[in-house]
């Protein structure tokens, strides 16, 4: 690697919290923060995570682009030393455009690759964190590209690269043939300016389909020897699109989002099967956002909507209630330190199977430009990681409830491989405890208990969605959603 060491900053961050904060504030004019704030080189922009050194811990990689200082263009590495102890390692000084970063394994060795856009508007693949070990894919234009997605589109076992070329009204694919061998670009013309892409299975033919969006939202059905277009929406503006099963019915749905300066619009399309979709009434949020991610945050198997607010205050998370309904937003604060832009990434950093939030603060000076918030498994975020959570005490069987939905009572069943202290509790979707069904030491094996829809005061719970949380030896390990009607 091309090392740009920062000994003063690293030594400050290794001091105890109070001393480090005072020294940073006094010497460098920083604003002191919590132990979940870190600093890499200036211009912190798009961010992703992967196990870059193959030690079993997720590391953080940031694209740095400080427009007035080209020497800072490249990547910064925040390496996980174990137990979410992150240390700034070094940086790769590579002429890099600020648009995106993906960390995916594109070849046969276990180390993931870093996919970004090079300064000459090509897709750059950096292998093994080595600046000289790169491959640049020519997209056929000199425009900044957007909406890069990674997936096995040609079904050959290697992940391909999908992108949108907004200025030239095209989208394209680089097919991955393995052994660092990619096809020349395959380009497809559209009559609008595409911005967002997604790839995934939308029917039962085992082929990866494609969604392209901006002024239109279009599905390109993969036939195995080409694509067939189906238009879902026209006369819109979308800069994020996803292919995920929003209602947990076994069919992936399509969600298209417009993150705008003063509002955010979310449009959903329910997959009915047989290549048919139903347009669901959209969500109109009177807040602007930088970008969005749709991911299950609270462990109920239903993807939630995460918005990074563009007023630099934090996030709003809309929890999925099922049936394409979403609850009131939960605000997650991230302190403002003078930055003019933010980016974020959502991934499990501490090993508790719940996605955490990584926020980058883009500024021209050395602020604490990376913030990490850890998910407790219920969709609550704190500065403290939940390290060392293990599921080995549980069998492969998840929690089950039958019947579900139910009116009067349901039987909840789970299995333990070994004896353990167990807590089985019911919560509502706002995180309020409704009832504790089990809080005791149990032998290994299968256990079941009935819930008669009663709360802690023995009152009957109102109809709606609830979450069962199974906590084993103090660690929340499994959860499932139940519906009372």
C-alpha positions as CSV (number, residue, x, y, z in Angstrom):
1,X,0.0,0.0,0.0
2,X,1.0,3.6,-0.4
3,X,1.1,4.6,3.2
4,X,0.1,8.1,4.4
5,X,0.7,7.6,8.1
6,X,-0.8,10.0,10.7
7,X,1.2,9.3,13.9
8,X,-0.1,12.3,15.8
9,X,-3.7,11.6,15.1
10,X,-3.3,7.8,15.8
11,X,-1.6,8.4,19.1
12,X,-4.3,10.8,20.2
13,X,-7.1,8.4,19.3
14,X,-5.3,5.6,21.3
15,X,-5.3,7.7,24.5
16,X,-8.2,7.4,27.0
17,X,-11.4,9.1,25.9
18,X,-11.2,12.2,28.0
19,X,-7.5,12.9,27.5
20,X,-7.8,12.2,23.8
21,X,-10.7,14.5,23.3
22,X,-9.1,17.4,25.2
23,X,-5.8,17.0,23.2
24,X,-7.6,16.8,19.9
25,X,-9.7,19.9,20.7
26,X,-6.7,21.9,22.0
27,X,-4.2,21.0,19.3
28,X,-6.3,20.6,16.2
29,X,-9.5,22.5,16.9
30,X,-11.6,19.3,16.7
31,X,-14.9,18.9,18.5
32,X,-14.6,16.0,21.0
33,X,-16.9,13.1,20.4
34,X,-17.5,9.6,21.6
35,X,-15.4,6.4,21.1
36,X,-17.5,5.7,18.0
37,X,-16.0,8.6,16.1
38,X,-12.8,8.2,14.0
39,X,-10.7,10.2,11.6
40,X,-9.2,9.3,8.2
41,X,-7.8,11.7,5.6
42,X,-10.0,14.7,4.6
43,X,-12.8,14.5,2.0
44,X,-14.4,11.3,3.4
45,X,-17.2,10.3,0.9
46,X,-18.8,7.1,-0.2
47,X,-18.1,4.2,2.2
48,X,-18.3,0.4,2.3
49,X,-17.1,-2.5,4.4
50,X,-15.5,-5.9,4.0
51,X,-12.9,-8.2,5.6
52,X,-10.0,-6.7,3.8
53,X,-7.2,-8.5,5.7
54,X,-9.1,-11.8,6.1
55,X,-8.9,-11.9,9.9
56,X,-12.7,-12.5,10.4
57,X,-13.5,-8.8,11.2
58,X,-15.2,-6.3,9.0
59,X,-13.0,-3.4,8.0
60,X,-14.2,0.0,6.6
61,X,-13.0,1.5,3.3
62,X,-13.7,5.2,2.5
63,X,-13.4,7.0,-0.8
64,X,-11.6,10.3,-0.2
65,X,-12.0,13.2,-2.7
66,X,-10.9,16.6,-1.6
67,X,-11.5,18.8,-4.7
68,X,-8.8,21.4,-3.8
69,X,-6.2,18.8,-3.0
70,X,-5.9,16.1,-5.6
71,X,-3.3,14.2,-3.7
72,X,-6.0,13.1,-1.3
73,X,-8.0,11.3,-3.9
74,X,-8.1,7.6,-3.2
75,X,-9.1,5.2,-0.4
76,X,-8.7,5.3,3.4
77,X,-8.7,2.1,5.5
78,X,-10.2,1.9,9.0
79,X,-9.1,-1.6,10.1
80,X,-11.0,-3.7,12.7
81,X,-8.4,-5.0,15.2
82,X,-11.1,-7.2,16.8
83,X,-14.0,-6.4,19.1
84,X,-14.8,-3.4,16.9
85,X,-11.5,-1.7,17.9
86,X,-11.0,0.3,14.7
87,X,-7.6,1.9,13.8
88,X,-6.8,4.1,10.9
89,X,-4.3,2.0,8.9
90,X,-3.2,3.9,5.8
91,X,-4.5,5.1,2.5
92,X,-4.1,4.4,-1.2
93,X,-3.5,7.6,-3.3
94,X,-5.2,6.8,-6.5
95,X,-6.9,9.3,-8.9
96,X,-10.5,8.4,-8.1
97,X,-13.9,9.9,-8.8
98,X,-16.2,10.5,-5.8
99,X,-19.3,8.7,-7.1
100,X,-19.4,5.2,-5.4
101,X,-17.5,2.3,-3.8
102,X,-18.4,-1.4,-3.7
103,X,-16.5,-4.1,-1.9
104,X,-17.2,-7.5,-3.5
105,X,-15.3,-10.7,-4.2
106,X,-15.0,-10.8,-8.0
107,X,-12.4,-13.5,-8.4
108,X,-11.4,-16.9,-6.9
109,X,-9.2,-15.7,-4.0
110,X,-10.9,-14.9,-0.6
111,X,-9.8,-11.2,-0.5
112,X,-12.6,-8.9,-1.7
113,X,-12.0,-6.3,-4.4
114,X,-12.6,-2.5,-4.2
115,X,-14.8,-1.2,-7.1
116,X,-14.8,2.5,-7.7
117,X,-14.7,4.9,-10.6
118,X,-11.3,6.1,-11.8
119,X,-10.6,9.8,-12.6
120,X,-10.7,9.0,-16.3
121,X,-14.3,7.8,-15.9
122,X,-13.7,4.1,-16.1
123,X,-14.6,1.5,-13.6
124,X,-11.6,0.6,-11.5
125,X,-11.2,-2.7,-9.8
126,X,-8.4,-2.8,-7.1
127,X,-7.2,-6.2,-6.1
128,X,-5.8,-7.1,-2.7
129,X,-5.6,-3.4,-1.6
130,X,-2.6,-2.9,-3.9
131,X,-2.6,0.3,-6.0
132,X,-0.6,-1.2,-8.8
133,X,-2.8,-4.3,-9.0
134,X,-5.8,-2.7,-10.7
135,X,-8.0,-3.3,-13.7
136,X,-9.9,-0.5,-15.5
137,X,-13.0,-1.2,-17.5
138,X,-13.8,1.3,-20.3
139,X,-17.5,2.3,-20.3
140,X,-17.2,4.0,-23.7
141,X,-17.8,7.6,-22.5
142,X,-16.2,10.2,-20.4
143,X,-19.1,10.9,-18.1
144,X,-19.4,10.1,-14.4
145,X,-21.4,6.9,-13.9
146,X,-24.0,6.2,-11.2
147,X,-26.0,3.4,-9.7
148,X,-23.4,0.6,-9.8
149,X,-24.8,-2.8,-8.7
150,X,-23.0,-6.1,-8.4
151,X,-24.7,-9.5,-9.2
152,X,-24.3,-12.7,-11.2
153,X,-26.4,-11.7,-14.3
154,X,-25.2,-14.3,-16.7
155,X,-25.4,-17.1,-14.1
156,X,-21.9,-18.4,-14.4
157,X,-20.9,-18.2,-10.8
158,X,-19.0,-14.9,-11.0
159,X,-20.4,-11.5,-10.1
160,X,-20.9,-9.0,-12.9
161,X,-20.9,-5.2,-12.8
162,X,-24.1,-3.2,-13.7
163,X,-24.1,0.6,-14.1
164,X,-26.0,3.6,-15.3
165,X,-24.4,6.1,-17.7
166,X,-26.6,9.1,-17.0
167,X,-25.4,11.7,-19.4
168,X,-25.4,9.4,-22.5
169,X,-28.8,7.8,-21.7
170,X,-27.5,4.3,-21.5
171,X,-27.0,1.5,-19.0
172,X,-24.4,-1.2,-19.3
173,X,-22.9,-4.5,-18.0
174,X,-19.4,-5.9,-17.7
175,X,-19.7,-9.7,-17.6
176,X,-17.2,-11.4,-15.3
177,X,-15.7,-14.5,-16.8
178,X,-13.4,-15.3,-13.8
179,X,-9.6,-15.1,-13.4
180,X,-9.9,-11.3,-13.6
181,X,-11.2,-11.5,-17.1
182,X,-14.2,-9.2,-18.0
183,X,-16.1,-8.7,-21.2
184,X,-16.1,-5.5,-23.1
185,X,-19.0,-3.3,-22.2
186,X,-22.5,-4.3,-23.2
187,X,-24.6,-1.0,-23.6
188,X,-28.3,-0.6,-23.8
189,X,-30.0,2.7,-24.9
190,X,-32.9,4.3,-23.1
191,X,-34.9,7.4,-23.8
192,X,-34.2,9.1,-20.5
193,X,-31.3,9.7,-18.1
194,X,-30.8,6.6,-16.0
195,X,-29.4,7.0,-12.5
196,X,-30.2,4.0,-10.3
197,X,-29.8,0.2,-10.9
198,X,-30.6,-3.0,-9.1
199,X,-30.3,-6.7,-10.0
200,X,-32.0,-9.7,-8.5
201,X,-34.6,-12.4,-9.1
202,X,-38.1,-11.2,-9.8
203,X,-39.6,-14.4,-11.1
204,X,-39.0,-18.1,-10.7
205,X,-36.7,-18.8,-13.7
206,X,-33.5,-18.6,-11.5
207,X,-32.2,-15.8,-13.7
208,X,-31.1,-12.4,-12.4
209,X,-33.3,-9.6,-13.6
210,X,-32.5,-5.8,-13.8
211,X,-34.3,-2.7,-12.8
212,X,-33.2,0.7,-14.2
213,X,-34.7,4.0,-12.8
214,X,-34.8,7.7,-12.9
215,X,-37.3,9.5,-15.2
216,X,-38.7,6.0,-15.8
217,X,-38.6,2.8,-13.7
218,X,-38.2,-0.2,-15.9
219,X,-37.7,-3.9,-15.4
220,X,-35.4,-5.8,-17.9
221,X,-36.4,-9.4,-17.7
222,X,-33.5,-11.7,-18.2
223,X,-34.4,-14.3,-20.8
224,X,-31.0,-16.0,-20.8
225,X,-30.1,-14.6,-24.3
226,X,-31.2,-11.0,-23.9
227,X,-33.6,-8.8,-22.0
228,X,-37.3,-7.9,-22.3
229,X,-38.3,-4.5,-21.1
230,X,-41.4,-3.8,-18.9
231,X,-42.1,-0.2,-17.7
232,X,-43.4,0.3,-14.2
233,X,-43.4,4.1,-14.1
234,X,-42.8,7.1,-16.3
235,X,-42.5,10.9,-15.6
236,X,-40.7,10.4,-12.3
237,X,-37.3,11.1,-10.8
238,X,-35.6,8.3,-8.9
239,X,-32.1,8.0,-7.6
240,X,-32.4,4.8,-5.7
241,X,-34.0,1.4,-6.5
242,X,-34.1,-1.9,-4.8
243,X,-35.2,-5.5,-5.4
244,X,-36.3,-7.0,-2.0
245,X,-39.3,-8.9,-0.6
246,X,-41.1,-6.1,1.2
247,X,-44.1,-8.2,2.3
248,X,-42.3,-11.5,3.1
249,X,-44.4,-13.5,0.6
250,X,-41.5,-15.2,-1.2
251,X,-41.5,-12.8,-4.2
252,X,-39.1,-9.9,-4.5
253,X,-40.8,-6.5,-4.9
254,X,-39.4,-3.3,-6.5
255,X,-39.0,0.0,-4.5
256,X,-37.9,3.3,-6.2
257,X,-37.0,6.3,-4.1
258,X,-36.5,10.0,-4.9
259,X,-34.1,11.5,-2.4
260,X,-34.5,15.2,-3.0
261,X,-33.5,18.5,-1.3
262,X,-36.7,19.2,0.6
263,X,-38.7,15.9,0.4
264,X,-38.4,12.2,-0.2
265,X,-40.8,10.1,-2.2
266,X,-41.0,6.3,-1.9
267,X,-42.8,4.3,-4.5
268,X,-43.4,0.5,-4.1
269,X,-44.4,-2.1,-6.6
270,X,-45.8,-5.4,-5.3
271,X,-44.8,-8.5,-7.2
272,X,-48.0,-10.5,-8.0
273,X,-46.1,-13.3,-9.8
274,X,-46.3,-14.1,-13.5
275,X,-44.4,-10.8,-14.3
276,X,-47.3,-8.7,-12.9
277,X,-46.9,-5.9,-10.5
278,X,-49.4,-3.8,-8.4
279,X,-48.5,-0.1,-7.8
280,X,-48.7,0.7,-4.0
281,X,-49.6,4.1,-2.8
282,X,-46.3,6.0,-2.3
283,X,-44.9,7.5,0.9
284,X,-44.3,11.2,0.7
285,X,-41.9,12.4,3.4
286,X,-41.5,16.1,4.0
287,X,-37.8,15.9,4.6
288,X,-34.9,15.8,2.2
289,X,-32.3,13.0,2.2
290,X,-28.9,12.3,0.7
291,X,-29.6,8.7,0.0
292,X,-31.4,5.6,1.2
293,X,-30.9,1.9,2.0
294,X,-33.6,-0.7,2.4
295,X,-32.6,-3.4,4.9
296,X,-34.1,-5.4,7.8
297,X,-33.0,-3.4,10.8
298,X,-34.9,-5.0,13.7
299,X,-34.6,-8.7,12.7
300,X,-38.3,-9.3,11.8
301,X,-37.5,-10.5,8.3
302,X,-39.2,-7.4,6.8
303,X,-36.9,-4.8,5.1
304,X,-37.1,-1.3,6.6
305,X,-36.3,2.0,5.0
306,X,-33.3,4.0,6.2
307,X,-33.0,7.7,5.1
308,X,-29.8,9.7,5.7
309,X,-31.2,13.2,6.2
310,X,-29.6,16.0,4.2
311,X,-29.9,18.5,7.1
312,X,-26.9,16.7,8.7
313,X,-28.8,15.8,11.8
314,X,-28.9,12.0,11.4
315,X,-31.3,9.3,10.1
316,X,-34.9,8.4,10.0
317,X,-35.9,4.8,9.9
318,X,-39.3,3.6,8.8
319,X,-40.0,0.2,10.2
320,X,-41.9,-2.2,8.0
321,X,-45.2,-3.3,9.6
322,X,-46.0,-5.8,6.8
323,X,-48.5,-5.5,4.0
324,X,-46.6,-2.5,2.6
325,X,-47.4,-0.4,5.7
326,X,-44.7,1.5,7.6
327,X,-44.7,2.9,11.1
328,X,-43.8,6.4,12.3
329,X,-40.1,7.2,11.7
330,X,-37.5,6.6,14.4
331,X,-34.9,9.4,14.5
332,X,-31.3,8.4,15.0
333,X,-29.0,11.4,15.7
334,X,-25.5,11.8,14.4
335,X,-23.9,15.0,15.6
336,X,-23.0,17.8,13.1
337,X,-19.3,18.7,13.1
338,X,-19.2,21.3,10.3
339,X,-19.3,18.9,7.3
340,X,-21.0,19.9,4.1
341,X,-22.0,16.4,2.9
342,X,-22.6,12.9,4.3
343,X,-22.6,9.3,3.0
344,X,-23.5,6.1,4.8
345,X,-23.3,2.3,4.7
346,X,-25.3,-0.3,6.6
347,X,-23.5,-3.6,7.6
348,X,-23.0,-5.8,10.6
349,X,-19.7,-4.8,12.2
350,X,-19.9,-6.4,15.6
351,X,-21.2,-9.9,14.7
352,X,-24.6,-9.8,16.3
353,X,-26.3,-10.4,12.9
354,X,-27.9,-6.9,12.9
355,X,-26.8,-4.1,10.5
356,X,-24.9,-1.2,12.0
357,X,-24.7,2.4,10.6
358,X,-21.4,3.9,9.3
359,X,-21.7,7.6,8.5
360,X,-19.0,9.6,6.8
361,X,-18.7,13.4,7.1
362,X,-17.2,15.2,4.1
363,X,-15.2,18.3,4.9
364,X,-12.1,20.0,3.8
365,X,-10.4,19.8,7.1
366,X,-9.6,17.1,9.7
367,X,-12.8,16.6,11.6
368,X,-13.9,13.3,13.2
369,X,-15.2,12.2,9.8
370,X,-16.4,8.6,10.5
371,X,-19.2,7.8,13.0
372,X,-20.3,4.3,13.8
373,X,-23.6,3.4,15.6
374,X,-24.2,-0.2,16.6
375,X,-27.6,-2.0,16.4
376,X,-28.8,-3.9,19.4
377,X,-30.9,-6.2,17.3
378,X,-34.1,-4.4,17.9
379,X,-33.3,-1.4,15.7
380,X,-32.0,0.7,18.5
381,X,-28.5,2.3,17.9
382,X,-25.8,3.1,20.4
383,X,-22.1,4.0,20.4
384,X,-21.3,0.7,22.0
385,X,-20.7,-2.5,20.0
386,X,-22.5,-5.7,20.8
387,X,-19.4,-7.9,20.5
388,X,-19.1,-11.6,21.1
389,X,-22.7,-12.7,20.3
390,X,-22.9,-16.3,19.3
391,X,-25.7,-18.4,18.0
392,X,-24.0,-21.8,18.7
393,X,-26.3,-22.5,21.7
394,X,-29.3,-22.4,19.3
395,X,-30.2,-25.1,16.8
396,X,-30.7,-24.3,13.2
397,X,-34.4,-24.1,13.8
398,X,-35.7,-20.5,14.1
399,X,-38.5,-19.3,16.3
400,X,-41.9,-20.4,14.9
401,X,-45.4,-19.3,15.8
402,X,-48.5,-21.2,14.8
403,X,-51.1,-20.0,13.9
404,X,-49.8,-16.8,12.5
405,X,-51.8,-14.5,12.0
406,X,-54.0,-15.4,14.9
407,X,-57.0,-14.1,16.9
408,X,-57.0,-15.7,20.3
409,X,-53.8,-17.6,20.9
410,X,-50.6,-18.8,19.2
411,X,-48.0,-21.4,20.1
412,X,-44.4,-20.2,20.0
413,X,-41.7,-22.9,19.6
414,X,-37.9,-22.8,19.6
415,X,-35.0,-25.2,20.2
416,X,-31.7,-25.1,22.2
417,X,-28.7,-27.2,21.6
418,X,-27.5,-26.7,25.2
419,X,-29.0,-25.6,28.6
420,X,-29.2,-21.8,28.8
421,X,-30.8,-18.8,30.5
422,X,-33.7,-17.9,28.2
423,X,-35.9,-14.8,27.9
424,X,-38.8,-14.9,25.5
425,X,-40.6,-11.6,25.3
426,X,-43.2,-9.8,23.1
427,X,-42.6,-6.2,21.9
428,X,-44.6,-3.9,19.8
429,X,-43.1,-2.2,16.7
430,X,-42.2,0.9,18.7
431,X,-39.9,-1.3,20.9
432,X,-42.2,-1.3,24.0
433,X,-42.3,-4.5,26.1
434,X,-45.7,-6.1,25.9
435,X,-45.2,-9.3,27.9
436,X,-42.4,-11.5,29.1
437,X,-43.4,-15.2,28.5
438,X,-40.2,-16.9,29.7
439,X,-37.3,-15.7,31.9
440,X,-35.6,-18.8,33.3
441,X,-33.0,-21.5,32.9
442,X,-34.0,-24.1,30.4
443,X,-32.6,-27.5,29.4
444,X,-31.5,-28.2,25.8
445,X,-34.1,-29.4,23.4
446,X,-37.4,-28.1,21.9
447,X,-39.6,-25.8,24.0
448,X,-43.0,-24.3,23.3
449,X,-45.3,-21.9,25.0
450,X,-48.7,-20.4,24.3
451,X,-49.4,-16.6,24.1
452,X,-53.0,-15.6,24.6
453,X,-52.4,-12.1,23.2
454,X,-52.3,-10.7,26.8
455,X,-50.0,-7.9,28.0
456,X,-48.2,-7.5,31.3
457,X,-51.5,-6.4,33.0
458,X,-53.5,-9.3,31.5
459,X,-55.3,-7.0,29.1
460,X,-56.0,-8.3,25.6
461,X,-53.6,-6.7,23.0
462,X,-55.1,-4.7,20.2
463,X,-54.9,-6.1,16.6
464,X,-51.6,-5.4,14.9
465,X,-48.0,-6.6,14.4
466,X,-45.7,-7.7,17.3
467,X,-42.2,-9.0,17.5
468,X,-41.1,-12.1,19.5
469,X,-37.5,-11.8,20.8
470,X,-35.5,-14.8,22.0
471,X,-32.6,-13.9,24.3
472,X,-30.2,-16.6,25.3
473,X,-27.6,-16.1,28.0
474,X,-28.2,-12.3,27.8
475,X,-27.8,-12.0,24.0
476,X,-30.7,-11.4,21.7
477,X,-30.3,-14.2,19.1
478,X,-33.5,-14.6,17.2
479,X,-36.7,-12.8,16.5
480,X,-39.9,-13.2,14.4
481,X,-43.0,-11.1,13.6
482,X,-46.5,-12.2,14.6
483,X,-49.8,-10.7,13.5
484,X,-52.9,-10.4,15.8
485,X,-56.2,-9.7,14.1
